[in-house]
Amino acid sequence: MWKVGDLVVRPSYGRDICFMIVGLDINAGMAILKGLDLRLIADAPFEDLAALTESDWKSYQVAQAKLEHETLRLVQLRRQVEKDKLGYRSEKRKQGPDFFELPGRVLHLDGDGAYLEKCLEVYRRLGIRAVGKNIPEARMADVMVQLLTEHDPDILIITGHDSVLRSAKGADALRLDNYRNSDHFIRAVRAARKFERSLDELIIFAGACQSHYEALLEAGANFASSPERILIHALDPVFLAEQIAYTPINETIDIFQVVKSTITGTEGLGGIESRGKYRIGLPRSRY
């Protein structure tokens, strides 16, 4: 008998994704599954589950750690190149007052508490001021105004879990009732846009795996998932937020560069032209 917390794969999908069982419907013979590093919630019959072996689990952990480390390395390398371009090492700046940095502030709403903790750790490593709130997708719109008023962010991340029915093709892929949580994300975006209508004052990313990309942008998001209805990585919203937070306020965010900074890339995330949120100031206080 399967139990909550078991790590499994689905043979009918080629064992391509590692899941944790987060719920069981014994009468229906179904398990509710959460992707370990992909923002996907799914269900599967008991007969389509196979246990993840210890060897497979170790290989999976090594591969994921390598992927995340390489993405972080590229982000940090890009940031140093940009600092050099702005003249941080120039003789003029060395002789003048000491500059300090103010990257954009992030409010991150996540339907998954474990993913949120992982994201907050990466924000810290990247030097981004971020506040995280674990809010069920269905309640995000209800608490939006309160949280925006309290934290006054430059960047709002609205994410968690989502999925589209496997049978939804063509015109059916545009129907919101074929998505698990896209309608909740859309309501949350609309609530945020009612609070702040300017697309440059509040930069919004919304969505998760296979989310209704077009409807999220139409609701007022600057960036969203998923153009090709593919799965996105748990850390994709963080790497997208980093690029926005460190793009100077007098520059337009390079849409291709910001999406390329994520693990998934342009098939999983996209957006519209927006301004960055990075400022420098002087002098640095000795206090």
GIKA-V930606 format. One record per residue. N is the residue number from 0. RES is the residue in one small letter. NEAR is the number of other C-alpha atoms within 8 Angstrom. D_FIRST is the distance of its C-alpha to the first C-alpha in whole Angstrom. Layout:
N:RES:NEAR:D_FIRST + N:RES:NEAR:D_FIRST
This chain:
0:m:2:0 + 1:w:5:4 + 2:k:7:7 + 3:v:9:10 + 4:g:7:12 + 5:d:9:10 + 6:l:10:13 + 7:v:12:13 + 8:v:13:15 + 9:r:13:16 + 10:p:9:17 + 11:s:6:19 + 12:y:6:21 + 13:g:6:22 + 14:r:9:20 + 15:d:7:22 + 16:i:7:21 + 17:c:11:19 + 18:f:11:16 + 19:m:13:15 + 20:i:15:12 + 21:v:10:14 + 22:g:8:13 + 23:l:11:10 + 24:d:8:12 + 25:i:6:10 + 26:n:5:13 + 27:a:5:14 + 28:g:9:10 + 29:m:12:12 + 30:a:13:11 + 31:i:12:14 + 32:l:13:15 + 33:k:12:18 + 34:g:12:20 + 35:l:8:21 + 36:d:6:25 + 37:l:10:25 + 38:r:16:26 + 39:l:13:23 + 40:i:11:21 + 41:a:8:19 + 42:d:8:16 + 43:a:11:14 + 44:p:9:12 + 45:f:9:9 + 46:e:4:11 + 47:d:9:13 + 48:l:11:11 + 49:a:8:12 + 50:a:8:11 + 51:l:10:15 + 52:t:6:16 + 53:e:6:19 + 54:s:6:22 + 55:d:8:21 + 56:w:9:20 + 57:k:8:24 + 58:s:8:25 + 59:y:8:24 + 60:q:8:25 + 61:v:8:29 + 62:a:8:29 + 63:q:8:29 + 64:a:8:31 + 65:k:8:34 + 66:l:9:33 + 67:e:9:34 + 68:h:8:36 + 69:e:8:38 + 70:t:11:38 + 71:l:8:40 + 72:r:8:42 + 73:l:8:44 + 74:v:10:44 + 75:q:9:46 + 76:l:8:48 + 77:r:8:49 + 78:r:9:50 + 79:q:8:52 + 80:v:8:54 + 81:e:8:54 + 82:k:9:56 + 83:d:9:58 + 84:k:7:59 + 85:l:6:60 + 86:g:8:62 + 87:y:9:60 + 88:r:7:62 + 89:s:7:65 + 90:e:6:68 + 91:k:6:69 + 92:r:11:66 + 93:k:10:66 + 94:q:6:70 + 95:g:6:69 + 96:p:9:67 + 97:d:9:63 + 98:f:9:61 + 99:f:9:57 + 100:e:8:54 + 101:l:8:53 + 102:p:11:50 + 103:g:14:48 + 104:r:11:46 + 105:v:14:42 + 106:l:14:40 + 107:h:13:37 + 108:l:14:34 + 109:d:17:31 + 110:g:11:28 + 111:d:11:26 + 112:g:8:27 + 113:a:6:25 + 114:y:10:27 + 115:l:13:30 + 116:e:8:30 + 117:k:9:30 + 118:c:11:33 + 119:l:11:35 + 120:e:8:35 + 121:v:9:36 + 122:y:13:39 + 123:r:10:40 + 124:r:7:41 + 125:l:8:43 + 126:g:6:45 + 127:i:13:44 + 128:r:10:44 + 129:a:11:41 + 130:v:9:40 + 131:g:10:36 + 132:k:9:34 + 133:n:10:31 + 134:i:10:31 + 135:p:9:28 + 136:e:13:30 + 137:a:7:31 + 138:r:9:33 + 139:m:13:35 + 140:a:14:38 + 141:d:7:38 + 142:v:8:39 + 143:m:11:40 + 144:v:10:44 + 145:q:7:43 + 146:l:9:42 + 147:l:10:45 + 148:t:7:47 + 149:e:6:46 + 150:h:8:45 + 151:d:7:48 + 152:p:11:46 + 153:d:12:47 + 154:i:15:44 + 155:l:13:41 + 156:i:14:38 + 157:i:14:35 + 158:t:14:32 + 159:g:12:28 + 160:h:14:26 + 161:d:16:27 + 162:s:14:26 + 163:v:12:28 + 164:l:7:26 + 165:r:5:26 + 166:s:4:29 + 167:a:10:31 + 168:k:7:34 + 169:g:6:38 + 170:a:7:39 + 171:d:8:36 + 172:a:10:35 + 173:l:7:37 + 174:r:8:36 + 175:l:9:34 + 176:d:6:32 + 177:n:10:30 + 178:y:14:29 + 179:r:9:27 + 180:n:12:29 + 181:s:13:32 + 182:d:10:34 + 183:h:12:33 + 184:f:16:35 + 185:i:11:38 + 186:r:9:38 + 187:a:13:38 + 188:v:16:41 + 189:r:11:43 + 190:a:11:43 + 191:a:12:44 + 192:r:10:47 + 193:k:7:48 + 194:f:7:48 + 195:e:8:50 + 196:r:7:51 + 197:s:7:52 + 198:l:9:50 + 199:d:8:52 + 200:e:7:52 + 201:l:12:48 + 202:i:12:46 + 203:i:13:43 + 204:f:13:39 + 205:a:14:37 + 206:g:18:34 + 207:a:16:30 + 208:c:17:28 + 209:q:17:30 + 210:s:15:32 + 211:h:15:35 + 212:y:12:38 + 213:e:7:41 + 214:a:8:40 + 215:l:16:39 + 216:l:12:43 + 217:e:7:45 + 218:a:9:43 + 219:g:11:45 + 220:a:14:43 + 221:n:13:45 + 222:f:12:42 + 223:a:14:38 + 224:s:17:36 + 225:s:19:35 + 226:p:14:38 + 227:e:7:36 + 228:r:14:33 + 229:i:10:31 + 230:l:13:29 + 231:i:16:30 + 232:h:10:30 + 233:a:10:29 + 234:l:11:32 + 235:d:11:34 + 236:p:11:36 + 237:v:10:37 + 238:f:11:39 + 239:l:12:40 + 240:a:11:41 + 241:e:11:43 + 242:q:10:45 + 243:i:15:46 + 244:a:14:47 + 245:y:12:49 + 246:t:13:51 + 247:p:10:55 + 248:i:10:55 + 249:n:6:58 + 250:e:8:56 + 251:t:10:54 + 252:i:11:51 + 253:d:7:50 + 254:i:10:47 + 255:f:7:47 + 256:q:7:47 + 257:v:12:44 + 258:v:12:42 + 259:k:10:42 + 260:s:12:42 + 261:t:13:38 + 262:i:12:35 + 263:t:12:35 + 264:g:10:38 + 265:t:10:40 + 266:e:11:37 + 267:g:16:35 + 268:l:14:38 + 269:g:13:41 + 270:g:10:44 + 271:i:7:48 + 272:e:9:51 + 273:s:10:51 + 274:r:13:53 + 275:g:15:51 + 276:k:13:51 + 277:y:14:52 + 278:r:9:56 + 279:i:8:58 + 280:g:9:60 + 281:l:8:63 + 282:p:8:64 + 283:r:9:61 + 284:s:4:62 + 285:r:3:62 + 286:y:2:61
